Amino acid sequence: MAQRPPPHPDLQFRVQAREGEARAATFETPHGTVRTPTFMPVATKASLKGVTNAQLEALAPDVMLANTYHLHLRPGEDLIRDQGGLHGFTGWQGPWITDSGGYQVFSLAGRTEVREDGVTVRSHLDGTPVQLGPTRAIEIQEALGADLIMAFDHCLALPASRDMLQAAVDRTTRWTRACVEARTRDDQALFGILQGGTDAELRQRSADGLVPLDLPGYAVGGLAVGESSEQMRAALDVTTPLLPDAKPRYLMGVGLPLDLLDAIHSGIDMFDCVLPTRNGRRGWLWTRDGTVRIAAREHARSDAPLDPECTCEVCTTHSRAFLRHLFKTGEHTAVTLGSIHNLTFLFDVVRTARARIFEGTFAAWRTSFRERYQRGEATWQAAHDADPHAAQRSQAARRADDPPPP
């Protein structure tokens, strides 16, 4: 008789306040309480680019995310396991979540062969074939030792044909069942991932296959992969009600400020994205009045703070002129300051959203935030369009200042 997989841990998910579909909640992990809505910074290789652990402590994220595929390649899950898992290896003692490696089916699609039992990815480092699948993904994540782990899924770029999307939905359901059976630890909460693109019927099909598995949490995957913001919002409006109300809901790979507020409005609890640190490294810095492209000439002599309402060290210490100088001269400090500011800004957004849900003023605050943010974006766009040389300067600035994405 086959041995049954160990029980899932009880996350003790508790909704504490609601306003419409938006909700504020908490749940428990072996390494601490998570308060939602929450944004989870992406430490791809177990480290936030340009940010030290002391700076991370000041930012105080509730959860950190690491990438299974990248850590499998370097330094290897066995080394991390032998040093106490992610907590011991990195020294960060708060809750960790690991993806399954399934995202690489999308991001490295040109280097990936999909089979029924998993995928073969040609390593982006040296072309070596890497075998990933539901069983292997669980093995790696158990060695990494995160508190929350993800089922292996098949994520497609959009647009995609309906036949391809349905095949990915059904494959993801089969793989998730295999992930459940592959588990050997009872202290890691496994989340399932709904697929289906922007097709409402396929989202229902995905939920019908995954929700009966009664997993500790569920994620919405397959968005922010080529569709418009309007299509994403419509897909969320359809998908979120399909997820259990008594369990955390996680929207994967979404990190723009307005997109987060839309998702919170629809009932999403958790988010992750590389954009805060990636945009920070590029000098695209978020403020309540839209994105500041700090390399622009208009900031060269400005003694104003980046965002006068932000309490991070970047905004309370440095002028726009100084920040522009750092980015234009390629100072390493620019990477750190840009990342710290954007992360602080996004944490402020989700933490304020949580507080407003408790107050019953989230909807009004969200509308006010959106209007102010969009006014700033429209002002920048109008000035950009009015300058016949703006596009050339912007392109030159990207070549000079922006490191290529990892």
C-alpha positions, 0 to 999 in steps of 0.5 A: 500500500502506497504511503500517504504524503504528510499532512499540510501545516495549518496556516491558521488563515484569519480574515480580520477586516473586509471592505467589499472583496478587499480583505486584511488577514494574517496567517502563520508560518514556522518563521513568523506571522504574515500580514496581508495584503503583503508584497514579497520581494524577489531574492532570485538567488537568495539575495535582494540585489544591492540590499544587505540583510541590515537594510532588509531588516529595516524594510521588514518584509513579511515574506521573501521569495527565492527562485528554485531554478536559479538556486538549483543551478548555483550553488545547488540545493544540497549546499543550501540544505546542509547550511540550514536551508534558506534561513541558515544559508542567508541569515534571513530568519523571516518566512521564505517562499520558493517558486517551483521553477515552473516560471522558467517554462515561460521565461526560458521558453526558447530553451525549454522542451515540455513533456508529460513528466516535466520539462528539460531546460537548457541552462542559461549559463552553459546550455547544460540540460536541466530536468524539472518536473513536479517530483524534482521541484518538490525535492529541490524546494524541500532541500531549500527549506522555505515555509511556503512552496509552489506546485510545478505549473505550465505557464504560457506567454500570452496571447496563446491559442485556446487549445494550448491554454487548455493543455497547460491547464490540464497539465498543471492539474496533473502536475499539482497532484504529483507534487502533493504525492511527492511531498515528504515534509509536513512543515511546508505549505504547498500552494497550487497555481491556477492557469488559463490565461484570460479565458474565463472558462479555462480559469473555471476548469483550472479551479475545478481541478485544483480546489478539490485538492484542499491545498493550504493556499492558491495562486493565480498564475499566467498573468503579467505575461503579455496581456494588457492591464485591462485584460489582467483586471478582467481575468482577476475579476473572474478568477478570484471568486473561484478561490477558497475564501478561507485560504490565502490568495497569491497573484504571481509576478505582478508589482506595478503600484496600480495593478496591486491596488486593483488586485487587492480590490478584487480580493488578492492577498499576496504579490511578488515581482522583480520590478521594484528592484529592477526599476530601481536599478534603472533609475525608474523610481516610483512616487505618489505622483508617478514614476520619476526617471531620475536620469532626465535633465530636469533633475540635474539641479533639483534640490527637492527630495524624490518623494517628500511623503516617503520616509525612506533614507533616499527621500529623507537624505538625498536630493534628486540632483544627487541621485541623478549624479549617482545614476549618470556616473554609474555609482554602485550606491545608485543600485542600492538606493533605487532598490530601497526606495522602490521597495519602501514605496511598494511596502507603503502602498500595501501596508496603507491598503491594509490599514484602509481596509480596517478603517473601511476607507480603502475604496476611496483612498484607492481612487484618490491614489490612482488619480494622483498617480495617473496625473503625474504619469500623464504630465510626464508623458505630455512633456516627453511627447512635446520634446522631439529629442526625448526618445533619443535621449531616453534610449541613450540613457538606457544604454548608458545607465541601465544594466541588462535585466538578470 
